Amino acid sequence: MHFWKKLTNNQIKERVFSALQKNVDYNERTILGVPASHLDEKVFNRDLVFLDDAPFLSSMVYNPNHIGCHTMGESEEFFAGTQEIEKELIEIVATDILKNEPGASDGYIASGGTEANMQAMWIYRNFYKKQHGAKHQEIAILCSEDSHYSMPKAANILNIPMISAKVDDNTRLVDEAQLRIQLEEAKNNGIKYIILIANMMTTMFGSVDNLETYTKALKDLDFDYKVHVDGAYGGFVYPFSAKEPNLLMNNPEVNSVTLDAHKMVQAPFGTGIFIIRKGWMQYATTEEAQYVQGMDATIIGSRSGANAISIWMILMTYGPHGWFEKIHLLNYRTQWLCDQLKELGVEFYRNPASNLVTMRASYIPEDIAHKYGIVPDSHNEDAKWYKIVVMSHVTVDLLIPFIEDMKIHLQK
Ligand SMILES: Cc1ncc(COP(=O)(O)O)c(C=O)c1O
């Protein structure tokens, strides 16, 4: 570990309050030129005594704007104190979780996984346009059919085609033979550049792509490609639970990664994380953002600095070993659930490193699914699968009644 270490509550409080003090205080300094202030004082009273003990809520009230990307160049000086915390957080995630070299990453706290994925695809589309003179119809997004819908959304917004690789219904792995057929067809249709999105745990299955299946086919067929890893769900799980995770940044093929703190980290919504190797953010810089100090290379524009602080606080409270323990406890409970399902004869998919279990819908009656809030793969068509996500509130005590109900149902 280079940067991530466990801190006490007092150390965390001290660090956040001292960062807030280095930000502009609209009551202490005359600031006439920004369309921003602390939260409305009639509604959000900043003199409340308990705020002195609540660094995250205080950050909300002081309302720092973290517009832009702070790991490179200049940033808005008004919020320099809390931007430092975001910079440290990006370095912790990039180096201590994703295993990039220290000082070799840029990144920022995005609104969520959708934005972070889109940021990557935006950068690579612009790179191919700028450096290779590529036309939109020559650049395609490639991802598996189990990928999150942010990929077709991005294809639509960025106005480039998408290739959806078929997966095996049991293993959820990309079908190699089919992939080659799809890529040959793409080549015949004029696609030269591929933005590959590899899944580090999919939304519905927790499945993890075999990167080599893609890269081998892309090399064989002479495509130019860039790899982004979607770890929106798995970014805070898989690096801790997998024996040899090969979708991290110590793999030179991986150029950027999405993680979501508002999923497994239980941070407030608005805490997606985008990490990319240095030298790439420039392809998303909007030169016209001249009024922003350091300009802007993100999709979102203005964003709350309190979000970055919340993630930093959670990671520092656990420390790397506490986090490892938390993930392993969840995986222990997941294993318990899988053992029960096996005994009942219920067919399911689970990646051994994952805390997500996806059961064939034919075993799950609708009333049980509804009673336990189990989520189907489709709300519009007949469900084929139902998933259970073993979050920290999903204890064995909560799983037992589900298993008991299933037993009764299957005995009927
Ligand atoms: C694998 C994966 N990628 C991307 C996303 C999108 O994340 P968000 O809803 O934060 O935009 C999700 C959300 O469930 C996801 O599971």
The ligand as an SDF file (V2000), in Angstrom:
LIG
                    3D

 16 16  0  0  0  0  0  0  0  0999 V2000
  -21.5580   -2.7980  -14.2430 C   0  0  0  0  0  0  0  0  0  0  0  0
  -22.2450   -1.4680  -14.1740 C   0  0  0  0  0  0  0  0  0  0  0  0
  -21.7950   -0.4550  -14.9390 N   0  0  0  0  0  0  0  0  0  0  0  0
  -22.3500    0.7640  -14.9100 C   0  0  0  0  0  0  0  0  0  0  0  0
  -23.4220    1.0320  -14.0820 C   0  0  0  0  0  0  0  0  0  0  0  0
  -24.0320    2.3980  -14.0860 C   0  0  0  0  0  0  0  0  0  0  0  0
  -23.8770    3.0170  -12.8550 O   0  0  0  0  0  0  0  0  0  0  0  0
  -24.7350    4.2690  -12.4040 P   0  0  0  0  0  0  0  0  0  0  0  0
  -26.1350    3.7890  -12.1800 O   0  0  0  0  0  0  0  0  0  0  0  0
  -24.0180    4.7050  -11.1790 O   0  0  0  0  0  0  0  0  0  0  0  0
  -24.6650    5.2950  -13.4920 O   0  0  0  0  0  0  0  0  0  0  0  0
  -23.9440    0.0020  -13.2710 C   0  0  0  0  0  0  0  0  0  0  0  0
  -25.1050    0.2290  -12.4190 C   0  0  0  0  0  0  0  0  0  0  0  0
  -25.7380   -0.6480  -11.9180 O   0  0  0  0  0  0  0  0  0  0  0  0
  -23.3250   -1.2760  -13.3130 C   0  0  0  0  0  0  0  0  0  0  0  0
  -23.7640   -2.2850  -12.5560 O   0  0  0  0  0  0  0  0  0  0  0  0
  1  2  1  0
  2  3  1  0
  2 15  2  0
  3  4  2  0
  4  5  1  0
  5  6  1  0
  5 12  2  0
  6  7  1  0
  7  8  1  0
  8  9  2  0
  8 10  1  0
  8 11  1  0
 12 13  1  0
 12 15  1  0
 13 14  2  0
 15 16  1  0
M  END
$$$$
